[in-house]
Amino acid sequence: MVRNGKWVVPILGCSPKTEIEEIVYTGVTNQKIRDYDELVKYVADELFTLYLKRGAWVLDIGVWGPRICLKEARKIINSLDGTLMRVETNHTQRCG
């Protein structure tokens, strides 16, 4: 279900080139996330986990949780629009 009228559709035949692109692409393909807000949340969670593994715990980002990565997740997803997937807006969701 798409709550805000924005959804994501994978572009078939594309492949991620970076670890961050892989996170987004996995969300859209393997996890089959279509709702834009759900994908933002998924990517933020994955970024947060990645940053903790890389030592960001030293900066106490754990206090903030994954929400600290929401803005960055939106920027990443929007920057990949048209490359790995499409962000679409409409009141009627198409199959994809």
N, C-alpha and C positions, 0 to 999 in steps of 0.2 A: 504494500500500500504506500502510495506517495502522498505525504501530508502537505508539503509546501508547494506542490506543483512543479518541483524540479526533480528530475531523475537522471540516472546515468545509464548509458548503453555502451557496451564494449565495442571497439572497432576490431573486427576479426582480422587476423593475420598480422597484427602488430605485436611487437615484443618489447618488454621493458629493458632499458639500458642501464639503469642504476638501481641501487637497493631501495631507494625511496619510490621510484616508479614501480618496482616489483610489489611493494606494499599496496599501492593503489590498485594495480592490475589484479592482484590476488583478491582484493576485496570485491572487485567488479566481476571477475570470472569465477574463481573457485568458491568464494563465499556467496556469489550471486546477489550482491547488494545492489539494489536499483534506486532506492531512495537517497537523494543527495545528502540529506542531514545524517542518515545512518552511515553513509560512506565517510563523511567528515568525522563522525565519532569513531568509526573503526580505524581510520588512518591516524587520528590523534592518539588513540590507545596504543597502536603499534609504534608510533614515533616515540611516545613516552617510554615504552618498554625498551626500545632501541637505545634511547638516550641514557636510561638507567644502566643498561649493560655496558655502555661506553664510559661510565663514570660520572654521570651528571648527578648521581646521588650525593656527591660531595657538595653540590650547590643547594642541597635540600629541596630539589624540585618535587620530591615525594610528598611534601606538605601540600602542594597544589594539586597533585594528581594529573591525570591525562588532560584535564580541561586547559592546562597551560599550553597545550599544543593545538587547540582548536583553530586559532587564527592561522597558524602555519599550515595546518591540514587543508583549510579552505583555499589558501594561496596555491598550494601544490596541486590540488584537484583542478582548480580553475586554469592553472598554467598547462595542464595536460589535456585540457578540453580540445578535441580535434586531433590528438596524436594517438593516445591509447584508448580513449573513450570519448563519448560526446555527453555533454551536459545539456539536457533538453528541458524546456519549460512549455507546458501546455496543460489544459485541464483534462485532456484525455490521454492516458498513457497507452503507448503502442507496445506491442509485444517486442521483446528484443533480447 
